Amino acid sequence: MGKKRQLLAPIELEQRWQRLKGSRIEKVEYAEMEYSTGHPGWSAESSEFDSLDFGVNLTMDNGQTLAIEWGSEYAHYGISLQKGSLNLKEEGVRFWPASECWQHVLGVPIKSVCFYWSWWTQADSKGVFFRKYFPQDVQIGFESGASIVASVLEFRNDSEPIYAADHITIFFRQEDLKTHGLCDHGPHLASHLVPWP
């Protein structure tokens, strides 16, 4: 986490992950802090989503593992989809089996991968303001019509969501996305960010 990787334009990033079309997810595990309760805490905030400290490992039908995490390729913090397992060396991290949460999409062919982009405004060295873009959400669509959305945001004590957080929240239902304003009117599709700044 936090490593600098090759920076791709939004369209290039999306094209890279379209190769997942037709692949199937076989197993899922969540990376969380090791809490004193000895139980996972990802569903403690709400039954509408899973809320994770670090991210998700997805084992595909070809044996490859993909990781969804918060990263810093574009800005702190953006959604990051990477080949390989989460490489977490921090003490007190635990991986939990979470395939049951994704049961309705396990073994179902992936139909699409779509990133949604957001931004914040910052000033350059001359004091000129510009938009700093980063991927806020990634939506994985399946041939069954279901979709999973992973977003870099966090809810705390029923508050409004905190965006660009060092946290991953997983949504399973379209109605919950609309409730929280995701993949809708706020973030933008990669095709809206051409030319890439």
N, C-alpha and C positions, 0 to 999 in steps of 0.2 A: 504494500500500500504506500501511496505517496511517491512511487518511483516515476521518473520521467520516461515516457515512452514516445515512439514516433507519433507526431501530431498529424492527423489526417483531417482533410476538409470534411464537413458533415456528410456530403454525398458519398465520398470515398469510404467513410466509416460505415455507412449504411450498406453500401455495396459489398464491403468485406464480409459482413455478417449475413448477407442473403444466401451464402453458401450453406447455411443451416437448413434451408428449405428441404423438406423430405426427411430430415433427421428426426429421431425420437429421443426423448428424455427417459432414461431408465431408472435413475436414482437421484435423490436430492438430499443434501445435508446443509444445515445452517451453522454458521460460526458465531458464537456468542461468548460473552464474558462468563467465567465460572462463578455463578452466584452462590451465596452462602446457603440458600435454600436447597441446593442440589437439584433443582428443577429448571427446565428451560423457561425463559421469560418472554419469548417472542410474541405470545398471544395475550400477555397480561393487560395491554392497553385497550384492546378492542377485539371483538370477534370479526370485525370487518377486514382486518389485515394482519399480517405478521410483521413484527418490528424487530430488526436485528442490529446488533452492535457492529458487525463486520461485513457479513455477506453470505453468499450461497455458492455451493459447489454443485454443478449439474453433471452427472455421468450420462453420456450419450450412448446410443445403441452400438456405436462403433468402438466403444471403450474409451474414447477421448473424454477428458474432463474440461468443463468450462467454468469460469468463476465470474460471478456478478458481485461487484464491490463498489465502494466509493473510492474515487481516485483523484489525481491532480493533474491529469494530462492537459486539460483545458483551463481549469480553475479549481480552487478548493471550494466546495467539493462537487465533483460531477459523477454521474453514473459511469461505470467502467465494466465492459464485458471483455474478458481475456481468456486465452487458451491456457489450460493447466489449472491446477488446484490453487486455492488461496494459500499463500505462503505467509503464514502468521507465526512469528517467533516470540510474540509477546507472552509473558507469563500470565496464567489465569485465563487462557482461551480454551474453549471446549467446542468440539464439533458434535452436533446432534443429528441423528437421523430424522429427516423431515419429509420423506416420500409420501406419507399419509396426507399431508397438507396439499400435495400436488396430485393426488390420486386420479383426479378427473382428466388430467392431461398426460399422465405417464403412458408411454407407448403410442401416443397419437402423433402423426407426422406434423412437423412445424410447417406452417404456411407462410409466415412472414416475420421479419424482425424490423422494428421501427423505433428510431430514436426521436425524442422530443427535446427541443433545445430551449433554454432560457438564457438570461443574461443579467449582469449587473453593470452599472455605470462606474467607470473609474477614470482618473486623469492620467495623462502621460507626463513625461518630464517637463513639458512646456505648459502644463496646466490645461491642455485641451482634453475635453471629456470624450470618451468613446465607450462603446458597448463591448464588454467581455463576455463572449458566448461560451456556454458549456452544456453538455447533455444532462438534462434533469431526470429523464425517464427513459426506460427501454421497455417496449411492449413486444412480447412474443405471442404471435397468433398461431392457432392450431386449426387443422382441417376440420375439426369438430365444430368450429365456431367459437370455442372458448379462447380466452387470452389471459396471460399473466403480465402484470406490469410491476416492474421494480423501479422505485423512485428514491432519490437521495433526499429524503425528508424524515422528520421525526415529530411525533406527537408527544407532548408531555402534559399529563394530568388534564386530559380533555381540552387542551388549548388548541389554538389555530396551529396548523402545521408549520414547522420551522424548516425552510427550504435550504438547499445547499449545506446539509448537515453531514457529520461523520456518522452516518446511520443509513441503513437500507430498510425501506418499507415495501412489502409485497402485497399487491392487491389481486384478488381473484375474480371479482365481479364488476361488470361495467357500471352498474348503478352506484357502487362505492366510489368509483373514479369520478363520476359526475358530482357526487356529494362533496368531494374534496377538490373539485375543479382541476383535475388532472387530465392530460391528453385531450384537452378541449380548447378553451379560449385562451389559456395562459401561454404555455410553452408552444413552440413553433416546430413544424416539420422541417427536416433538413432541406427540402426543396424550396422552402421560403427564405433560406439563407444564402442564396446565390446572387451575386458572387460572394465567396467566403472572404470576410474582412481580414 
